């Protein structure tokens, strides 16, 4: 696979994705592997093509930038940069798995603030080591803008899709380690409060890890997940799990959501789950990414987005609440899984 570097009179266009010099290493990886591990090189090239088809879709970089001022603070959790908001003494902690716009994306931080206002402590870790897809791609693909400039239509829009391929190749192998590090650090910090509950909600890119790393948390929610190895990765669901998808999402549509529910409900006892520990909600009239990038001036999108907020809050109010000793809420926390990326 060859990556094209587009330059302008100013910084390289690709340079708008941070640490762009790493593309040289990415673009040469299949070539180097061809000499040392031919089979692995073939697999990487094949998966890269598949990733390009899956992730390089307009919906992955489409949406609206929300206005507001986040109220949390930046810190480190387990050595990982993170945005943290909410009552530091809260025994209910949500780790938020970001989409490709990263941990500094205003929409994501404002959403974390909403969860925090409902009594949770929310941690938004940097899953990409400083990388992110630039927010100008939102303007380039904004469906509400019927008067895009030539620059937006013929340069920025294709470039936004193009950037996703090296982004995926560079970042996908790091996610399990990063999320596990954050979860381990949070549990260690809460050792003095043994009743602390830890949940995970992931969006788009982060949604996949609400599935693969579900057993690392007390409960998880996946919103319009991408890159899921379906159905194999459903084997990792061992804790209460909620799923939110758009009916016509090319990554995870209604049919796949219904199949997910069938698979999970057909094996509840083997997973140590009860009847109410699996939830699947399909949203009509919205697209992939609506939970974090909805056009809030559109009544339908706003309602679906607000309903998804309530879905997450209800799920975590149910499973991140300390039960009296006479009750059991889906068992004790499971050990960290050995899921691969």
C-alpha positions, -999 to 999 in steps of 0.1 A, spaced: 0 0 0 13 35 -9 3 66 9 2 99 -10 15 130 7 -5 160 -5 13 193 1 1 229 1 20 262 3 18 259 41 20 227 62 14 194 45 -23 185 43 -15 152 59 4 171 86 -30 182 99 -32 147 114 -6 150 141 27 132 139 25 128 102 61 118 97 51 84 109 33 77 76 67 68 61 70 39 86 34 29 80 37 29 42 68 9 42 56 -17 68 41 -42 42 73 -39 22 96 -46 52 74 -75 64 74 -91 29 111 -99 35 108 -111 71 72 -124 75 56 -129 40 24 -144 54 20 -116 79 27 -90 52 -1 -105 30 -25 -104 60 -16 -68 68 -21 -57 32 -55 -75 30 -67 -61 63 -56 -26 53 -78 -29 22 -106 -41 43 -101 -13 69 -101 12 41 -134 0 29 -149 -1 64 -136 31 79 -132 53 48 -168 62 47 -183 97 48 -202 90 79 -170 83 99 -160 119 94 -194 135 90 -212 156 116 -215 190 133 -192 206 158 -210 215 190 -206 247 209 -199 250 246 -171 251 271 -160 218 287 -158 220 325 -133 192 332 -96 191 334 -67 174 317 -46 150 337 -29 116 335 -44 83 343 -19 54 344 5 76 325 -21 82 297 -33 117 290 -70 120 298 -98 145 302 -115 140 336 -148 155 348 -172 149 376 -170 143 414 -136 128 422 -151 108 451 -179 92 430 -178 54 432 -193 53 396 -167 58 370 -172 58 332 -143 54 308 -153 69 274 -138 54 243 -135 82 217 -141 82 179 -114 92 154 -116 129 164 -98 120 197 -99 130 233 -97 167 227 -128 168 205 -152 194 219 -183 173 212 -168 143 232 -158 164 262 -192 181 263 -209 147 262 -186 136 291 -198 167 310 -234 156 305 -227 122 320 -208 138 349 -237 160 356 -257 129 363 -235 118 391 -206 99 374 -169 106 372 -160 104 335 -125 97 321 -118 103 284 -83 89 277 -62 97 247 -64 65 228 -42 77 199 -10 90 215 -17 126 203 -32 117 169 -66 127 157 -85 132 125 -88 170 120 -121 186 126 -121 204 93 -133 171 79 -167 178 95 -171 209 74 -160 190 43 -187 163 48 -214 184 65 -246 172 49 -264 204 60 -241 226 39 -255 227 4 -230 253 -7 -196 237 -2 -166 254 -17 -145 238 -44 -118 232 -18 -142 214 4 -158 193 -24 -127 183 -44 -98 184 -19 -108 183 17 -137 158 14 -116 131 -4 -86 139 19 -106 133 50 -114 98 39 -79 92 27 -65 101 61 -84 73 79 -63 45 63 -29 54 79 -48 65 110 -62 30 115 -30 12 107 -11 33 132 -35 33 161 -55 0 160 -27 -22 176 -25 1 206 -60 2 219 -62 -29 242 -31 -19 260 -41 17 265 -76 10 277 -64 -18 300 -38 5 315 -64 31 322 -89 6 337 -61 -9 359 -50 25 371 -86 35 380 -92 3 399 -59 6 418 -67 42 427 -101 30 440 -87 2 461 -96 20 493 -132 21 480 -139 -15 471 -175 -8 460 -163 14 431 -179 4 398 -162 9 364 -181 12 331 -170 18 295 -189 35 267 -174 36 232 -184 55 201 -175 45 165 -138 35 169 -142 32 206 -174 12 203 -155 -19 192 -137 -20 226 -170 -19 245 -174 -54 230 -138 -68 230 -130 -54 265 -164 -57 280 -152 -82 306 -127 -56 319 -156 -35 332 -187 -39 353 -208 -29 323 -203 -15 288 -222 4 261 -212 3 224 -226 31 202 -224 26 164 -192 4 167 -168 1 138 -142 -26 128 -159 -53 148 -149 -88 138 -184 -101 137 -195 -124 152 -162 -137 167 -156 -108 191 -190 -112 207 -174 -140 226 -158 -114 248 -191 -101 262 -193 -114 297 -207 -84 316 -239 -64 311 -238 -50 276 -259 -23 258 -258 -16 221 -270 15 202 -270 15 164 -285 35 135 -309 13 114 -290 19 82 -254 22 95 -231 6 70 -207 -5 98 -233 -21 121 -269 -19 109 -303 -32 121 -297 -67 108 -264 -70 125 -278 -56 157 -306 -81 157 -281 -109 151 -260 -96 179 -290 -98 203 -299 -133 191 -263 -146 197 -260 -130 231 -294 -139 244 -289 -175 231 -259 -179 255 -268 -159 286 -261 -187 311 -227 -195 296 -218 -159 298 -229 -155 334 -256 -130 324 -293 -126 332 -322 -118 310 -319 -81 316 -282 -79 311 -283 -74 273 -299 -45 255 -301 -36 218 -316 -3 207 -320 6 170 -324 43 161 -343 53 130 -336 83 108 -300 90 119 -266 80 105 -234 65 119 -219 88 145 -251 106 155 -244 101 192 -214 124 192 -218 145 160 -255 151 155 -268 183 141 -285 197 172 -306 221 151 -323 191 135 -351 180 157 -349 143 148 -312 141 152 -313 159 185 -340 137 199 -321 105 188 -289 119 203 -306 128 236 -323 94 237 -289 78 233 -275 98 262 -304 85 283 -297 50 272 -261 52 284 -271 69 317 -298 44 325 -275 15 318 -248 28 341 -273 39 368 -284 3 368 -250 -15 368 -226 10 383 -247 14 415 -235 -5 446 -261 -30 456 -270 -39 492 -251 -70 504 -283 -91 500 -284 -83 463 -262 -92 434 -258 -71 403 -245 -94 375 -218 -109 398 -184 -96 407 -161 -78 383 -143 -102 360 -105 -102 355 -90 -85 325 -96 -104 293 -69 -115 269 -87 -102 238 -65 -92 209 -69 -60 188 
